[in-house]
């Protein structure tokens, strides 16, 4: 039976096998531009290739984050120029549903600009958060900074899992949801530490 998931997974693998670092960059750019090409396949396979010695773990992490930033900028400017009506009308052609767009928009409204940073490790939201950020005309410099910094731990985590699993990297597929939870917990703990540290310094000043 034809499987869309299997097709896009094979496409991600083909890009990396054919283009190396550029394949990682292109794959992550496509995913972050709200086109369904899962980073949960791209980065673990890149980690496996790094395990083989053809790339490095830190190399794929950096390139993956840069790809994430590039695709996010595309989505950001689509939101900036087109607004919600444009996305409601044409988003369905790249599987941007009303519910996903609403979820990302509510998250952005609730947490403000920091949502761009936090959401990079959250399922579903991480792909679509750039759209409401663009619609809200979020400061571009902040958007770039938060997107890149937030993308690094996600790319590193997925790449590292593929690296330590080696040729058995495909076993990660059955644990995607658990990995999401693990990374989310780590991100929340890190964010809590940063906020606590920042507030402590503010009181001292």
LINZIGI-V420605 format. One record per pair of residues at least 24 apart in sequence whose ideal C-beta (glycine too) atoms are under 6 Angstrom apart, sorted by sequence separation. I is the first residue (numbers start at 0). J is the second residue. If there is no record, write none. Layout:
BEGIN
i/j
I/J
I/J
END
This chain:
BEGIN
i/j
103/127
107/131
11/36
103/128
112/137
156/182
104/131
115/142
99/127
103/131
7/36
11/40
15/44
112/141
116/145
11/41
15/45
115/145
119/149
115/146
119/150
8/40
12/44
116/149
120/153
119/153
23/59
27/63
31/67
24/62
28/66
32/70
23/62
27/66
31/70
23/63
27/67
31/71
28/69
32/73
33/74
20/62
24/66
28/70
32/74
83/134
78/130
82/134
75/129
79/133
74/129
78/133
74/130
78/134
75/132
122/179
71/129
75/133
34/93
35/94
33/93
33/95
120/182
120/183
120/186
71/146
68/146
68/147
64/147
67/150
64/150
64/151
64/154
63/154
33/126
60/154
60/155
60/158
59/158
56/158
56/162
42/154
46/158
50/162
45/158
49/162
43/157
47/161
42/157
46/161
50/165
42/158
46/162
43/160
43/161
47/168
43/168
43/171
39/175
END
